[in-house]
């Protein structure tokens, strides 16, 4: 199966990877057909686990290769890594400030000073998760693009593990959209459609990431660091707070540690 995946070109691999992450979003959203609620401890542990995977992937699959690439190009290693990393976080922070949206875990009545009607809130909720799925798709595309560019510090195993980690994180995201919409009176079918819609942008973002690093190789270390910064911003702003807001802090924290450890082992041992 792995050899079959290797037979594809990196663009196709990135698309397959993000189709998996989109599918995990849809799988989470599909719970709206089978249940009225979910086990909160399970969801919080999944979010915590995914946060750990994403933090580890941000370093071993994105930042570490960026540092090695900068050194290979004769550049001071920390310069593109620091600049790209900060730009990734600042970019998402700026998007958050400029574009109106709700965070997935925000209260219905008051979120960032907005008091939308139910229909408007549904749109903003979907938009919030869609917005934060863009850098995740970009990160997967950049990771596969780095492999395509032939840099020895970039590994296919790391890119695959990154896609798996993001896919795990997308499952509770799909749940976090579809079930609240159902509780607000939307039909199960529409709740599912809106819930899985947020993952649709990831294959598009992945294509952009692969093409960008393939054709603009001198900027690859910046692109990898940018994706890492955007990922860490998402984890710090959404994933970790979301995993702990129901009071399951110890469970979420230990799940994060486990996720980080597993991702580290995958990248170091198999990368």
C-alpha positions as CSV (number, residue, x, y, z in Angstrom):
1,X,0.0,0.0,0.0
2,X,2.8,2.4,0.9
3,X,4.6,1.5,-2.4
4,X,1.5,2.2,-4.3
5,X,1.3,5.7,-2.6
6,X,5.0,6.3,-3.5
7,X,4.1,5.7,-7.2
8,X,2.2,9.0,-7.3
9,X,3.8,12.4,-7.9
10,X,4.0,14.8,-4.9
11,X,1.1,16.9,-6.1
12,X,-1.2,13.8,-6.2
13,X,0.2,12.7,-2.8
14,X,-0.7,16.0,-1.3
15,X,-4.2,15.9,-2.7
16,X,-4.7,12.4,-1.4
17,X,-3.4,13.5,2.0
18,X,-5.8,16.4,2.2
19,X,-8.7,14.3,0.9
20,X,-8.0,12.1,3.9
21,X,-8.2,15.2,6.2
22,X,-11.3,16.3,4.5
23,X,-12.8,12.9,4.9
24,X,-12.0,12.9,8.6
25,X,-13.9,16.3,8.9
26,X,-16.9,14.7,7.1
27,X,-16.7,11.6,9.3
28,X,-16.9,13.8,12.4
29,X,-19.8,15.8,10.9
30,X,-21.6,12.5,10.1
31,X,-22.1,11.8,13.8
32,X,-25.1,14.2,13.4
33,X,-26.9,11.2,11.8
34,X,-26.3,8.8,14.6
35,X,-26.3,10.8,17.9
36,X,-27.6,13.9,19.6
37,X,-24.4,14.3,21.6
38,X,-20.9,13.1,22.0
39,X,-18.7,12.0,24.8
40,X,-17.0,15.2,25.8
41,X,-14.0,13.5,27.4
42,X,-13.4,11.6,24.2
43,X,-13.6,14.8,22.1
44,X,-11.3,16.7,24.5
45,X,-8.8,13.9,24.5
46,X,-8.9,13.8,20.7
47,X,-8.3,17.5,20.4
48,X,-5.5,17.3,22.9
49,X,-3.9,14.4,21.1
50,X,-4.2,16.2,17.8
51,X,-2.7,19.4,19.3
52,X,0.4,17.4,20.4
53,X,0.7,15.8,16.9
54,X,0.5,19.2,15.3
55,X,3.1,20.8,17.6
56,X,5.5,18.0,17.0
57,X,4.8,18.1,13.2
58,X,5.4,21.8,13.2
59,X,9.0,21.2,14.3
60,X,10.1,17.9,12.9
61,X,8.1,18.1,9.6
62,X,8.4,21.8,8.9
63,X,10.8,23.9,11.0
64,X,13.6,21.4,11.3
65,X,13.8,20.9,7.5
66,X,13.6,24.6,7.0
67,X,16.6,25.1,9.3
68,X,18.6,22.4,7.4
69,X,17.6,23.9,4.0
70,X,18.7,27.4,5.0
71,X,22.1,26.0,6.1
72,X,22.5,24.1,2.8
73,X,21.9,27.3,1.0
74,X,24.5,29.1,2.9
75,X,22.0,31.3,4.8
76,X,22.1,31.9,8.6
77,X,19.8,29.0,9.6
78,X,17.6,30.8,12.1
79,X,16.8,33.8,9.9
80,X,14.3,32.3,7.4
81,X,12.9,30.1,10.2
82,X,12.3,33.0,12.5
83,X,10.9,35.3,9.8
84,X,8.7,32.6,8.2
85,X,7.4,31.3,11.6
86,X,6.4,34.7,12.8
87,X,4.8,35.7,9.5
88,X,2.6,32.5,9.6
89,X,1.3,33.4,13.1
90,X,0.9,37.1,12.3
91,X,-0.9,36.3,9.1
92,X,-3.6,34.3,10.9
93,X,-3.8,36.8,13.7
94,X,-4.4,39.5,11.1
95,X,-7.1,37.4,9.3
96,X,-8.8,36.9,12.7
97,X,-8.9,40.7,13.3
98,X,-9.9,41.7,9.8
99,X,-12.6,39.1,8.9
100,X,-15.7,38.7,11.1
101,X,-16.1,35.1,12.4
102,X,-16.9,33.0,15.4
103,X,-14.5,30.7,17.1
104,X,-15.8,27.1,17.2
105,X,-16.0,27.2,21.0
106,X,-17.5,30.7,21.4
107,X,-20.8,31.2,23.1
108,X,-23.8,31.6,20.8
109,X,-24.9,35.0,22.1
110,X,-21.6,36.9,22.5
111,X,-18.6,36.1,20.4
112,X,-16.0,38.7,19.7
113,X,-18.6,41.4,20.1
114,X,-20.9,39.9,17.5
115,X,-24.5,39.2,18.2
116,X,-25.6,37.3,15.1
117,X,-28.9,35.6,14.4
118,X,-28.9,31.9,14.3
119,X,-28.5,31.8,10.5
120,X,-25.7,34.2,10.5
121,X,-24.0,32.4,13.4
122,X,-24.1,29.2,11.4
123,X,-22.3,30.9,8.5
124,X,-19.7,32.5,10.8
125,X,-19.1,29.2,12.6
126,X,-18.4,27.3,9.4
127,X,-16.3,30.2,8.2
128,X,-14.2,30.1,11.4
129,X,-13.2,26.5,10.9
130,X,-12.8,26.9,7.2
131,X,-10.4,29.8,7.8
132,X,-8.2,27.7,10.1
133,X,-8.2,24.7,7.7
134,X,-6.4,26.7,5.1
135,X,-3.0,26.8,6.8
136,X,-3.4,23.1,7.6
137,X,-3.8,22.2,3.9
138,X,-1.0,24.6,3.1
139,X,1.3,22.8,5.6
140,X,0.6,19.4,4.0
141,X,1.2,20.8,0.5
142,X,4.4,22.4,1.6
143,X,5.6,19.3,3.3
144,X,5.0,17.1,0.2
145,X,6.4,19.9,-2.0
146,X,9.7,19.9,0.0
147,X,10.0,16.1,-0.7
148,X,9.4,16.8,-4.4
149,X,12.1,19.5,-4.4
150,X,14.6,16.8,-3.3
151,X,15.7,18.2,-0.1
152,X,17.2,15.4,2.0
153,X,15.9,17.0,5.3
154,X,12.3,16.6,4.1
155,X,10.9,13.1,4.4
156,X,7.8,11.6,2.9
157,X,7.1,9.8,6.2
158,X,7.0,13.2,8.0
159,X,4.6,14.6,5.4
160,X,2.3,11.5,5.7
161,X,2.4,11.7,9.5
162,X,1.6,15.4,9.3
163,X,-1.5,14.6,7.2
164,X,-2.6,11.9,9.7
165,X,-2.2,14.2,12.6
166,X,-4.3,17.0,11.0
167,X,-6.9,14.4,10.0
168,X,-7.3,13.3,13.6
169,X,-7.7,17.0,14.6
170,X,-10.3,17.5,11.9
171,X,-12.6,14.8,13.3
172,X,-13.7,16.8,16.4
173,X,-13.9,19.9,14.2
174,X,-16.5,18.3,12.1
175,X,-18.4,17.4,15.2
176,X,-18.0,20.9,16.6
177,X,-19.9,22.3,13.6
178,X,-22.6,19.8,12.7
179,X,-24.0,19.1,16.2
180,X,-24.4,22.7,17.3
181,X,-26.2,23.4,13.9
182,X,-28.5,20.5,14.5
183,X,-29.3,21.8,18.0
184,X,-30.2,25.1,16.5
185,X,-32.9,23.4,14.4
186,X,-31.1,22.8,11.1
187,X,-31.9,19.5,9.4
188,X,-29.4,16.6,9.9
189,X,-28.5,16.6,6.2
190,X,-27.8,20.4,6.1
191,X,-25.9,20.2,9.4
192,X,-23.7,17.5,7.9
193,X,-23.1,19.4,4.7
194,X,-22.1,22.5,6.6
195,X,-20.0,20.4,9.0
196,X,-17.9,18.8,6.3
197,X,-17.7,21.9,4.1
198,X,-14.9,23.4,6.2
199,X,-12.5,20.6,5.2
200,X,-13.1,21.2,1.5
201,X,-10.5,24.0,1.4
202,X,-7.6,21.8,2.4
203,X,-7.0,20.1,-0.9
204,X,-7.0,23.5,-2.6
205,X,-4.6,24.9,-0.1
206,X,-2.4,21.8,-0.5
207,X,-2.2,22.3,-4.3
208,X,-1.1,25.9,-3.7
209,X,1.6,24.8,-1.2
210,X,3.0,22.1,-3.5
211,X,3.2,24.4,-6.5
212,X,4.7,27.3,-4.5
213,X,7.6,25.4,-3.1
214,X,8.2,23.4,-6.4
215,X,8.5,26.5,-8.5
216,X,10.0,28.9,-5.9
217,X,12.6,26.7,-4.3
218,X,14.7,29.6,-2.8
219,X,11.6,30.5,-0.6
220,X,11.1,26.9,0.5
221,X,12.6,27.4,4.0
222,X,10.4,30.5,4.5
223,X,7.3,28.6,3.3
224,X,7.9,25.7,5.6
225,X,8.4,28.0,8.6
226,X,5.4,30.0,7.6
227,X,3.3,26.8,7.6
228,X,4.7,25.9,11.0
229,X,3.9,29.3,12.5
230,X,0.3,29.1,11.2
231,X,-0.1,25.6,12.6
232,X,1.2,26.7,16.1
233,X,-1.1,29.7,16.0
234,X,-4.1,27.4,15.3
235,X,-3.1,25.0,18.1
236,X,-2.5,27.8,20.6
237,X,-5.7,29.7,19.8
238,X,-8.2,27.0,19.0
239,X,-7.1,23.4,19.7
240,X,-5.7,23.7,23.2
241,X,-8.3,26.1,24.6
242,X,-11.1,24.0,22.9
243,X,-9.8,20.8,24.5
244,X,-9.8,22.3,28.0
245,X,-12.8,24.5,28.2
246,X,-15.1,21.8,29.5
247,X,-12.8,21.2,32.5
248,X,-11.0,18.1,31.2
249,X,-7.6,19.9,31.5
250,X,-5.5,16.9,32.8
251,X,-7.0,14.5,30.3
252,X,-6.4,17.0,27.4
253,X,-2.9,17.8,28.6
254,X,-1.8,14.2,28.9
255,X,-3.4,13.4,25.5
256,X,-1.4,16.3,24.0
257,X,1.8,14.8,25.5
258,X,0.9,11.4,24.1
259,X,0.2,12.9,20.6
260,X,3.5,14.8,20.7
261,X,5.5,11.8,21.7
262,X,3.9,9.5,19.0
263,X,4.5,12.1,16.3
264,X,8.1,12.6,17.5
265,X,8.8,8.9,17.3
266,X,7.3,8.6,13.8
267,X,9.3,11.5,12.5
268,X,12.6,10.6,14.1
269,X,12.5,6.8,13.8
270,X,10.9,6.6,10.3
271,X,11.9,10.0,8.8
